[in-house]
Amino acid sequence: MISYSEMESKCSLTFSNSGPYWHLWTPENYQVIFPDKDAFIAGMNILAICSRLVPEAKVITFELMSNHLHLAISGLKEAALRLFKLFKRSLSRYLKSRGYTIDLSSFEANIRQISSLQELRNVITYINRNGYIVSPDTTPFTYQWGANTYYFNYSAKARFRESDATLTKPERRAFIHSHDADKLAHPIVKVDGYACPMGFCCIEFGEELFRCASHYFRELSRNIETQKEIAEEIGEQVFYTDDELFGVVLAISKDKFGGLKPSLLPATAKKDLAILLHNEYHASNKQILRMLRLEPSVVDSLFPKRY
């Protein structure tokens, strides 16, 4: 059996043999850019084509949200930004050609360098759980519009290997409004009617940055404080699921209030905890109501602009 130190050394070697690494994202306060399923499908196909056209920017994982996106990329900064620029231009052309009234002129990306193996792990899991946070009917393994589904998911990978559907030359032209992708060396495989991330993302490389599948799952599901730190660093609002937030509430109650159940705390303590949840964890008013069983009028008076 391989030891912990041997597995960690293998991950470190994988990390050091590539790079530099970047977290590229767009602000979450932008207008909706993917208003329906057809637009999301276009986004997936366009990103696949652009990734093939800018191979120097190796996408490790990504996620498309209704009004923003996240990518983890290996390669030079200039290549990462060139990939985004091509994606933005192609998406803008496509949306206009389909009658969408969506202005992408101010749709710009932020980028920051990732300097360590653990930071890259944190960014990968942050991205791969991004859709799940705001889509209650999904998990980090079922949200459709990203590479997240394929991480340590053998059945999803099997569907990719078994698929014989590909993006045709006319389809590639229609999505990017250019002949640039006419002579791609390899086909872009489709699953569920759109480009499969297994065909244009370095998912196996991303997996090799974790010691094993269970390590990835622990980082994905339990490393909540790190997710909060990333969100604060990039200026993104954090939206925890109720289960995750309730775990935070129990820990704070144990540490600050002697372990009393949150619902049994004195009124003053509940207010203090509500303020902490609002300020530090960006909990919504409805979440605070559910966690602490305060009167709605009390929560509304504390946070009148956040419901």
N, C-alpha and C positions, 0 to 999 in steps of 0.2 A: 504494500500500500504506500502511495506517495504521501510524504509528510506535509504538514501545513507549510513549513518553510520552503520546501521544494515547490509546492504549488504557487506560493507567493512569488518566489524567485522567477518562475516561469512567466507569471503575469507581468512582472517588472521588466523582464527581457522583451516581451512583446511590446510593451509600452515604449521602451527606449529605442527599439528598432524602427520606429515610425515617428510620425509627427512632422512639424509642430501640430498642436491640436487647438481647436477653436470651438467655442460655443457661439453660434450665430442665432440671433432671434430678432423678431420685430415686436414693437410695443403692443400690449394687449388692449390698449384703449383706442385702437384704430377702428374704422367702420368695418362692417361685415364684408369680407371679400369672397367667402364661400357660402352663399346664401342657401344653396340646395345641394342635393346629391350630385347632380350633373356637374356643378362647379367643383365639388370635391374630387370627382373622378378626373376632371380636367387637370386639377392641381397635381394629382398623383401622376398622371401621364406626362405632364409638362416637366415635373421635377425629374422623372425617370429619363426623359430625353435630354434635358439639360445636364444631368449628371454624366451621361455618356459623352456629351459634347465637351465637358470640362473634366476629363478624367484625373487631372492633377488634384482636384478637390475630392477626396474620398469621403463619402457620406457614411458615417458609422451608424447613426440613427437619426430619425427626424419625426416630427409630428406636425400635421396641419390642423389648426383650430379654425373656428369660423371667422375670426378676425386677426389672427396672427399665426406665426409659425416658429418652430425651433429646429435647429440642426446641430449635430455634433460632427465636426469635419476634421480630417487629417490632411495636411498639406500646407502650402504657403498661404499666408493671409490674402495675397493678391488673387490667388486661385479661388479661395472661398468667396471673396467678394465678387469675383467675376461670375461664379456660379449663380449667386443671388441676383446679380444684375440681369443675367440672361433669363432667369426664371421670372423675374418681375416684368421684363419686357414682353416675354412670350405670353404670360398670363394676361397682361393688359390687352394685348392684341386679341387673344382668344375671347375674353369676356366682351370686348366691344363687338366682335364679329357675331356674337350670339345675342346681342341686344341687351346685355346687362349694363346698367348705368352705374358703374363702379369706377371711381377715379383712383388710380394707383400712383398718381404723380408724387404724393408725399409718403408713399409706402416705402420706408427705408429700414435698413437692418443695422443693428448694433452687433458688435463682435468683441469678444474678449478671449485672451489666450488661456489655455488650461495648462497648468504647470506641473501637475503631479498625477500619478496613477490613481490615487484615491479621488482627486478632484474630477478626473475623467469618468470614473465610476459614478460619482455623484451626479454629474451632468447627464450621463446616459440614463440613469434611473429617473432623474427629474423629468427628462423629456418623455420617457416611455410611460410615465404615469400622468402626463399633463392632461390628456383627453379624458381620462377616467375621473379626474377630480371634478370636472364640470358636466360629465355625462353619467347620470346615476344608473343608466341601464347598461353600462359597460364595465369592463375590468381592464387592467393594463394589458391583458392578453386578448381582448376582443374589440377594443376601439379600432375602427377600420382604417383611419386615415394617417397611418404612420408605419414605421418599421417595428413597433413594439410587439405586435402579434407574433413575430417570427423569432424572438429571442428565447432560446431554449424550448422551442415548441416544435417537436418532431412531426406531429401530424400536419401542422401548417406548412412545414418545409416539404413534406411529402406531396401536398397539393401543388406546390410550385414545380416539383420535379415531374409530376404526372401531367401537367398542363401542356397542351399543344397549341394554345391560343397565343397569338402575338400581335403587337401593334403593327399594322401594315404601313407601307410607305405612304399611301394617301392619308392615313390617320395621323401619322407623324407630321406630315406637312400641315394638316388641318389644325393640329394642336399648337404648333409653334409658328405657323404662318411663315415658313421658310423651307428651303430645300436642303438646309444644312445637315439634316439627319437622314438624308436619302441613302447614304452609303455607310451606315453604321456597321461595324465589323460583326456584331452579334445581335440576334433578335432580342426585342424587349418582350418578355413573357408576361401574359396577362393571367390573373386569377380573379374571379368574380367580376370580370369585365373591365378591369383596368390594370395598369402596370403593377407587377408584384415587387415589393421592396427587396426580396431575395435576389432579384436580377440586377439591381443597381446600387445596393447598399452593402457595405463591408460588415455584415452581421456576424459572420464567423469570427472575424477579427475582434469585434466588440465583445463577443462571448469569451474570447481568450483573455480578456482583461479581468475576468472574474475567476475565482478558483474553481467553481463548479456551479451547477444550476441552483443548488440550495443557497449558495453564497449570494448569487444574483437575486434570488427571491427575498432573502433577508434584507438586502440593501434596498430593494424596491418597496417592501412593505413595512419595514420597521424604522428606517433611517429618516424619521419625520423631521427632526430638528435640522438636519442638513438640507432637506428640501426647503425649509423655511429660510435658511441662510442664503441659498441661491436666489430665491425669489426676491428677498430684500436687496441683495446685491445688484440685481438687474432691474429693480424697480417694478416688479410684478406683484400683483395682489395674490395672496395665498388663500385658497379655498380648500380647507380640509373636509374630508367626508365626516359625517357625524361620528362614525366609529373611531376614526383617528383623533378627532377633537375630544371625544369623551375620554380617551386614554390620557390625553394631556390634562384634562380637568381632574381626573382621579389622582394623577401624579402631583399636581399642584395642591390639591386638597390634602393629600397625605403629608406633603412637605410643609405647608403653611398653616394648616388648620387641624393638625392632629389626626388626620385620617377619617374625619367625618364624611359621610356621603354628601356629595354636592347639594342634593335637594334638601338636606337637613341642616345646612349651614345657617347661622344667624343672618338676618337681613343685611347687616353691614358687611359681613364677610362675602355674601353673595354679590353685593354691589362691587366690592373690591375685585372679586374674581371676574365679574362681567367686564370691568374696565380693562383688566389684564388680557382677557380673551379678545376683546375688541382691538386694543392697541398693539399687542404683540403677535396675535395669531390671526388677525383680520377676520374674526368670526362675525357672521351676519347676525342681525337681531333675532331672526328666527332660530338660528342655532343656539344663541344664548338662552332664549326662552326654553328650548328643548332641554338644554344641559342643566339649567339651574332652576327651572320652574318658577321664574319670577313673573310678576304681573306684567302684561304687555305695556301698560301705561308707565311702569317703572323703567322698562328697557327703552321705550320710545323717548322718555324724558332724558335718559342718559345719552342716547345716540339718535337724535331726531333725524339725521340725514342718512341713516344706514338701516334699511329694512329690506 
